[in-house]
Amino acid sequence: MPPPSRHGPVPDAYGATKQQATRNIAVFIKDLAESGVAVVSFAPATTCYRGEGRWAYLLLTDDERRLEIRMPG
């Protein structure tokens, strides 16, 4: 398992869901687009659940950056 998030656990991490994390990543991608960063693809990471109420997603941007985002659910 990867190291804990430096941001700490999500409050009420036991109530966190992958569905909510997916909705949150969609909003995050929209926010990136509004700031001029286009995401050309995203998918759950191979080992998606990272513990502490966070799910990992891999994003590829139009300038070929690969990002792993640990999104709270």
ZADO-1210 file (C-alpha; in nm, 4 decimals, padded with zeros to 6 digits):
<atoms>
<atom x="00.0000" y="00.0000" z="00.0000" code="MET" pos="1"/>
<atom x="00.1332" y="00.3496" z="-00.0802" code="PRO" pos="2"/>
<atom x="00.2263" y="00.5925" z="00.1949" code="PRO" pos="3"/>
<atom x="-00.0582" y="00.7873" z="00.3561" code="PRO" pos="4"/>
<atom x="-00.1696" y="01.1083" z="00.1945" code="SER" pos="5"/>
<atom x="00.0143" y="01.4110" z="00.3262" code="ARG" pos="6"/>
<atom x="-00.3273" y="01.5749" z="00.3499" code="HIS" pos="7"/>
<atom x="-00.4468" y="01.3180" z="00.6026" code="GLY" pos="8"/>
<atom x="-00.7566" y="01.1038" z="00.6080" code="PRO" pos="9"/>
<atom x="-01.0863" y="01.2203" z="00.4689" code="VAL" pos="10"/>
<atom x="-01.3311" y="01.3081" z="00.7477" code="PRO" pos="11"/>
<atom x="-01.5653" y="01.0124" z="00.7962" code="ASP" pos="12"/>
<atom x="-01.3437" y="00.8048" z="00.5646" code="ALA" pos="13"/>
<atom x="-01.5626" y="00.5003" z="00.6254" code="TYR" pos="14"/>
<atom x="-01.8521" y="00.6790" z="00.4522" code="GLY" pos="15"/>
<atom x="-01.6409" y="00.7742" z="00.1498" code="ALA" pos="16"/>
<atom x="-01.7341" y="00.6083" z="-00.1790" code="THR" pos="17"/>
<atom x="-01.5715" y="00.5492" z="-00.5154" code="LYS" pos="18"/>
<atom x="-01.8812" y="00.6972" z="-00.6823" code="GLN" pos="19"/>
<atom x="-01.8310" y="01.0249" z="-00.4965" code="GLN" pos="20"/>
<atom x="-01.4594" y="01.0231" z="-00.5773" code="ALA" pos="21"/>
<atom x="-01.5480" y="00.9829" z="-00.9471" code="THR" pos="22"/>
<atom x="-01.7865" y="01.2794" z="-00.9281" code="ARG" pos="23"/>
<atom x="-01.5132" y="01.4797" z="-00.7514" code="ASN" pos="24"/>
<atom x="-01.2498" y="01.3965" z="-01.0160" code="ILE" pos="25"/>
<atom x="-01.4917" y="01.5115" z="-01.2887" code="ALA" pos="26"/>
<atom x="-01.5244" y="01.8498" z="-01.1158" code="VAL" pos="27"/>
<atom x="-01.1454" y="01.8655" z="-01.0743" code="PHE" pos="28"/>
<atom x="-01.0966" y="01.7998" z="-01.4475" code="ILE" pos="29"/>
<atom x="-01.3459" y="02.0757" z="-01.5294" code="LYS" pos="30"/>
<atom x="-01.1561" y="02.3137" z="-01.3004" code="ASP" pos="31"/>
<atom x="-00.8306" y="02.2235" z="-01.4771" code="LEU" pos="32"/>
<atom x="-00.9892" y="02.2957" z="-01.8164" code="ALA" pos="33"/>
<atom x="-01.1093" y="02.6343" z="-01.6951" code="GLU" pos="34"/>
<atom x="-00.7524" y="02.7154" z="-01.5918" code="SER" pos="35"/>
<atom x="-00.6148" y="02.6154" z="-01.9330" code="GLY" pos="36"/>
<atom x="-00.5039" y="02.2566" z="-01.8684" code="VAL" pos="37"/>
<atom x="-00.6850" y="02.0040" z="-02.0874" code="ALA" pos="38"/>
<atom x="-00.7110" y="01.6452" z="-01.9677" code="VAL" pos="39"/>
<atom x="-00.7141" y="01.4096" z="-02.2665" code="VAL" pos="40"/>
<atom x="-00.7814" y="01.0935" z="-02.0645" code="SER" pos="41"/>
<atom x="-00.8367" y="00.9721" z="-01.7122" code="PHE" pos="42"/>
<atom x="-00.8927" y="00.6342" z="-01.5529" code="ALA" pos="43"/>
<atom x="-00.8840" y="00.4741" z="-01.2111" code="PRO" pos="44"/>
<atom x="-00.5341" y="00.3652" z="-01.1159" code="ALA" pos="45"/>
<atom x="-00.4606" y="-00.0082" z="-01.1243" code="THR" pos="46"/>
<atom x="-00.4904" y="-00.0226" z="-00.7470" code="THR" pos="47"/>
<atom x="-00.7554" y="00.2416" z="-00.7209" code="CYS" pos="48"/>
<atom x="-00.8345" y="00.2524" z="-00.3478" code="TYR" pos="49"/>
<atom x="-00.5544" y="00.4228" z="-00.1569" code="ARG" pos="50"/>
<atom x="-00.7039" y="00.4083" z="00.1901" code="GLY" pos="51"/>
<atom x="-00.8051" y="00.6990" z="00.4082" code="GLU" pos="52"/>
<atom x="-01.1181" y="00.7549" z="00.1978" code="GLY" pos="53"/>
<atom x="-00.9229" y="00.8364" z="-00.1223" code="ARG" pos="54"/>
<atom x="-00.9257" y="00.6742" z="-00.4675" code="TRP" pos="55"/>
<atom x="-00.6448" y="00.7161" z="-00.7193" code="ALA" pos="56"/>
<atom x="-00.6984" y="00.8316" z="-01.0771" code="TYR" pos="57"/>
<atom x="-00.4425" y="00.8652" z="-01.3552" code="LEU" pos="58"/>
<atom x="-00.4760" y="01.1744" z="-01.5726" code="LEU" pos="59"/>
<atom x="-00.2995" y="01.2547" z="-01.8997" code="LEU" pos="60"/>
<atom x="-00.2913" y="01.6199" z="-02.0007" code="THR" pos="61"/>
<atom x="-00.2641" y="01.7672" z="-02.3477" code="ASP" pos="62"/>
<atom x="00.0984" y="01.8610" z="-02.2766" code="ASP" pos="63"/>
<atom x="00.1692" y="01.4923" z="-02.1958" code="GLU" pos="64"/>
<atom x="00.1919" y="01.5226" z="-01.8185" code="ARG" pos="65"/>
<atom x="00.0850" y="01.2088" z="-01.6327" code="ARG" pos="66"/>
<atom x="-00.0671" y="01.2770" z="-01.2940" code="LEU" pos="67"/>
<atom x="-00.1915" y="01.0512" z="-01.0181" code="GLU" pos="68"/>
<atom x="-00.4597" y="01.2248" z="-00.8152" code="ILE" pos="69"/>
<atom x="-00.5733" y="01.0756" z="-00.4853" code="ARG" pos="70"/>
<atom x="-00.9286" y="01.2034" z="-00.4800" code="MET" pos="71"/>
<atom x="-01.1365" y="01.1968" z="-00.1631" code="PRO" pos="72"/>
<atom x="-01.4684" y="01.0200" z="-00.1901" code="GLY" pos="73"/>
</atoms>
